[in-house]
Amino acid sequence: MRKDRLLHLCLVLLLILLSASDSNSTEPQYMVLVPSLLHTEAPKKGCVLLSHLNETVTVSASLESGRENRSLFTDLVAEKDLFHCVSFTLPRISASSEVAFLSIQIKGPTQDFRKRNTVLVLNTQSLVFVQTDKPMYKPGQTGK
């Protein structure tokens, strides 16, 4: 379980949409965090960090693949600073895996920014784990 969590953290894709080189700057800054590996039929989260906004903006994310374009979330943001996470679930795909594009758009009266990155979509697989009361059985013994 710990390795899975570490792997998940390693697979988190940081999309730095717009940033200022000076951390004390009052220019708008945006960051979106979405896993670069998305499993189908399992809830995932996408998080948006907006800082130093000077206007109301619309933040939208969509997943574009060869077969469809799917909107993941669209939020209207009026606050100056915001950290917000949105859950989404992808439906099962016909292939076992698929490369898709995650598109992020931040749009306001004076702001219009778009970013597109590659993500991998995998179907969730079932795994059966069987545990018995002892490692070896003699012929004729039944497992418990």
Protein Blocks (a to p, Z undefined) as FASTA:
>chain_A
ZZmmmmmmmmpccddfbdcfblkbcbdcddddddfbdcehiacddddddehiabdcdddd
ddddfkbccdfbdcddfbfbdcddddddddddfbfbdcdddddddddfkbccdddddddd
dddddddddddfbfbdcehiacZZ
